[in-house]
Amino acid sequence: MLTTEFIFFACFLIFIVGILLLDMLVIDKEAHEVSMKEAGAWTAVWITLALVFSAFLWFHGDLVHGITNFEQLQAVSAKYATHLKLDPNDFEGGLQMYREHMTISYITGYLIEKVLSVDNLFVMMMIFTSFGVSKKEYQRVLNWGILGAIVMRFIFIFAGAAIIERFEWVLLVFGLFLVYSGVKMYLDRNKQESVDVVNHPVVKILAKMGRVFPDFHGDNFFVRAKKNAAGKIELAEKLNGGKWFITPLFVTVIFIEFSDLIFAFDSIPAIFSVSLDPYVVFFSNIFAILGLRAMFFLLAGIADRFRYLKIGVCVLLVFIGLKLLVHEYVEIDAVWSLVFILAVLAVSIGGSLLVPDKKSAS
């Protein structure tokens, strides 16, 4: 089974890397400002890919773990889905039951990641504004940000799964943290958020390195430069003493990665409330992240209209946290979790669009 899991996972990673390379090196090779129409089209593409993968799990999800007999099914179920009632005399029925559980967990995890990502998108917008990044370069920064996010999620998810397997009480810590995050986000929902670029620890660390070029230089992350007699940094070739400096665009990428690192502390525990299977958690995370860039451009122009969405995120965080805290005593079915998430999403978006904004009305 372990060999099968490794082969399937390796194939999945090759597929994802192939898509990203095609997207970055061919489709979006030329830097340009992404229109709402283009963002909408790509959002539809990524959602379609995510749904196609959910169909694969529904019909062939057992291939992920290489389940070929009832003993293997029972072992995987005991590890990741203890609530399933399997009949030793009905292997096919039990297998389909587990496939359905995987699929619902995957879709629920995907939706949780998508909804929670909205708050991260607002932070990204502030970072781009604070650094004065050209809209033409948003795409390049987000591409590299997504690559970094995939690597971090891989580490976080499989390390988290190993920790949970050994210390199950960690789920209670996750639950408390999510409830705290939800309540804090609700209390701070009306605060004006900003990014203090000058005094941020990341910028201070990079400044101490002494290799930060003061200006943007197209879409370059690195340039050769040197300090002149007046102490000013200017471009210079290697033969003239030029050394590698990082540009503000690269600093922006580091900020994006840093924000995703902070964001992962909410999203990873949240998805573990849906499934303890690290593969399902990783698949749902990756497909949600792949569509994050397109969603950024889609929401950038209309983000202010969804004023109740942050409250919806708060409700979801508290719900997921409570679900983790009571999971030993009350098993909330994955289907009902999915229904609740869809309801919160519908109410928060519907309320934002239908209820008049008193501030704008006045």
Secondary structure, 3 states (H helix, E strand, C coil): CHHHHHHHHHHHHHHHHHHHHHHHHHHCCCCCCCCHHHHHHHHHHHHHHHHHHHHHHHHHHHHHCCCCCHHHHHHHHHHHCCCCCCCCCCHHHHHHHHHHHHHHHHHHHHHHHHHHHHHHHHHHHHHHHHHCCCHHHHHHHHHHHHHHHHHHHHHHHHHHHHHHHHCCCHHHHHHHHHHHHHHHHHHCCCCCCCCCCCCCHHHHHHHHHCCECCCCCCCCCEEEEEECCCCCEEECCHHHCCEEEECHHHHHHHHHHHHHHHHHHHHHHHHHCCCCCHHHHHHHHHHHHHCHHHHHHHHHCCHHHCCCHHHHHHHHHHHHHHHHHCCCCCCCCHHHHHHHHHHHHHHHHHHHHHCCCHHHHC
